[in-house]
Amino acid sequence: MSTETGARGPARRDALKAEVRRHVAATLMQGAAHRPLQLAVAHIYRALVESGRWESPNGQWRLRLEGDNLITERHSGAGWETVLTGTVTA
């Protein structure tokens, strides 16, 4: 696990998971049922822990972890647009 996420302990991991869930539920999976949302969050969380970023298969969405900041972006004709940011604190 990287220093950015797991090495700071369980409280940090829980805070990151909660922030990922908030971002996913508010943006790319608005109104999704509990189980699909839960599966997506687990997949995105793993990608963030491993590489600090995740991009949707269709290339429309991406989440990036920069230090304590989680950034959700949407691709538009003009490039990447920040849709939501949040701070991961533990």
C-alpha positions as CSV (number, residue, x, y, z in Angstrom):
1,M,0.0,0.0,0.0
2,S,1.2,3.5,-0.8
3,T,2.2,6.1,1.8
4,E,-0.6,8.3,0.5
5,T,-3.4,6.0,1.6
6,G,-2.9,2.9,3.7
7,A,0.3,3.6,5.6
8,R,-1.4,6.2,7.8
9,G,-3.7,3.7,9.3
10,P,-7.3,2.4,9.4
11,A,-8.8,5.8,10.1
12,R,-7.2,7.2,6.9
13,R,-8.5,4.2,4.9
14,D,-12.0,4.6,6.3
15,A,-12.0,8.3,5.6
16,L,-10.9,7.7,2.0
17,K,-13.5,5.0,1.4
18,A,-16.2,7.4,2.8
19,E,-15.0,10.2,0.6
20,V,-14.9,8.0,-2.5
21,R,-18.4,6.8,-1.8
22,R,-19.6,10.4,-1.5
23,H,-18.0,11.4,-4.8
24,V,-19.3,8.4,-6.7
25,A,-22.8,8.7,-5.3
26,A,-22.9,12.5,-6.1
27,T,-21.5,12.3,-9.6
28,L,-21.1,9.2,-11.8
29,M,-23.6,7.0,-10.1
30,Q,-26.4,9.3,-9.0
31,G,-29.4,7.3,-7.9
32,A,-27.7,3.9,-8.1
33,A,-28.9,1.0,-6.0
34,H,-26.8,0.2,-2.9
35,R,-25.0,-2.9,-4.3
36,P,-23.8,-1.5,-7.6
37,L,-22.7,1.6,-5.8
38,Q,-20.8,-0.5,-3.2
39,L,-19.1,-2.5,-5.9
40,A,-18.1,0.6,-7.9
41,V,-16.7,2.3,-4.7
42,A,-14.6,-0.8,-3.9
43,H,-13.2,-1.0,-7.4
44,I,-12.4,2.8,-7.5
45,Y,-10.9,2.7,-3.9
46,R,-8.5,-0.1,-4.9
47,A,-7.4,1.8,-8.0
48,L,-6.8,5.0,-5.9
49,V,-4.8,3.1,-3.4
50,E,-2.7,1.4,-6.1
51,S,-2.1,4.3,-8.4
52,G,-3.7,7.4,-7.0
53,R,-6.1,7.7,-9.9
54,W,-9.1,5.9,-11.6
55,E,-10.7,6.5,-14.9
56,S,-14.0,5.2,-16.1
57,P,-13.9,2.7,-19.0
58,N,-15.7,5.1,-21.3
59,G,-13.3,7.9,-20.5
60,Q,-15.9,10.3,-19.2
61,W,-15.0,10.4,-15.5
62,R,-11.8,10.2,-13.5
63,L,-11.0,10.4,-9.8
64,R,-7.5,11.5,-8.6
65,L,-6.0,11.5,-5.2
66,E,-3.5,14.3,-4.7
67,G,-2.2,14.3,-1.1
68,D,-5.3,14.7,1.1
69,N,-7.5,15.9,-1.8
70,L,-9.8,13.7,-3.8
71,I,-10.8,15.3,-7.1
72,T,-13.6,14.1,-9.4
73,E,-13.4,15.3,-13.0
74,R,-15.6,14.9,-16.0
75,H,-14.4,15.0,-19.6
76,S,-16.0,17.6,-21.8
77,G,-15.2,18.9,-25.3
78,A,-12.8,21.4,-23.7
79,G,-10.9,18.8,-21.6
80,W,-11.2,17.7,-18.0
81,E,-13.6,19.8,-15.8
82,T,-13.4,19.5,-12.0
83,V,-16.9,18.6,-10.7
84,L,-16.2,17.8,-7.0
85,T,-13.3,18.0,-4.6
86,G,-13.0,16.8,-1.1
87,T,-10.4,16.5,1.7
88,V,-9.6,13.1,3.2
89,T,-8.8,13.6,6.9
90,A,-8.1,11.0,9.6
